[in-house]
Amino acid sequence: MACSRSCAVLAILAVTVLALATTANAAVMTSSSTAPTVDGADIASFGTPTTTGWPTEDKWWPGSATAFGSPGKTIGQTFTTGSEDVVLNAFTFQIKYATEPTKEYAIRVGTVSGSTFTEIASESATQSAATADDAYWTWTLDSPVSLSANTLYGVDVGLLSSTSAWQTGIPYVYRTADVYPGGTRFRSGSAGYGVGDSSMSDMSADRVFHLDMEPAGGPGPGPVDIPIVNGSFELPPRRDGGYGPATGWDPWGPGADVGNWNPEAYQFSTGAPDGEHVGWAYQYAPLTGTPNGLTQVLDTNFEASTDYSLSVEIGNAWDYYFSGYAVQLLAGGVVIAEDYDTLHPPWEEWATSLVNYTYDPAHAGLVGLPLEIRLLSLGTDPEGGGEDVEVEFDHVRLTATPAAADVIPEPVTLSLLGLGALLALRRRRRSR
């Protein structure tokens, strides 16, 4: 890994609290530079934003529904609940550009049948502070909404008014390819000016979104962090540009050229996601499409009736063509869940890979065997560079949560129940 670099700077990610609306049923609106944590009954899709074709985002503005870009329509996402009733507490969309206050929004939650939206709840929200580029906007509901199991729902937001002119920033909401199987993006509202109706349009692709939900009976035991050795690849510490084997991680697959690296600032626009170092997996041309990379067998064993959530940051450094990747969770050497190359971060950027596993009784024979994490380069060439390729990894996190059906209520709850209460861009190449 031959590179000379200045010290990578840890991006300090600030959360800006926007506004508390003062009326009844007023949601609290916040903005953050980082994606929300996915846990419990949450649903999320953090796919790579679309960068080709037009439009690549959906535009909000208090105007006509038929104006250029349909700015007056609402912007929403449909989703399918799982096998248990849940409560929706908050939702998040990622917004492309910085914006200025003050803006008023209307929020709707409803059931979806075909292209028909039936409202079941609505609230308002006020933005009274500026937001940054690429921010994650979250609306926390004043009155959480109960949702039934195995049902298709939608949530949307309309921009009703703005005291700041469009030159100070129009909210453009990111869209991605069709990466979430349980729903689609949509728009609504022939009247415009942020008012939705029962008719849905533009039902294709997805948002970058997160739904904060919990079981309808209340949250069970929260997720437990599973220890990972050197999950942010800070060991051993290296000089600027230094690289070599990573503590706690072993090479996996034929010809694996892997380790940790202290990248120069120009490699990533925001530095490393967590700390100063990152992991990497490099493959030399000519490529064979044979996966290899990093692996770590954990000291924690796979448990029955337990759900797991694995999160990893995926990077695309300036100096190297992107290789494609896989993030795998294993038990006893058997892959039980994976993210197989669903993201393609823009060069110099990172994207969050999520691998969620719901306990499957078919895996009962793996109970008691050690968990394992693999971070792989696929040895492909999606950017068409025809040269060596690489993928970077950082901030590896794994949590375990008891499956909802196996959460035993406390005695007082049992008593109540008994009573009936319930790039194509070419870059400078380097060799590892």
Summary of the structure (lengths in Angstrom):
residues: 432
radius of gyration: 22.7
end to end distance: 3.4
largest distance: 70.3
contacts: 1467
relative contact order: 0.17
helix: 5%
strand: 44%
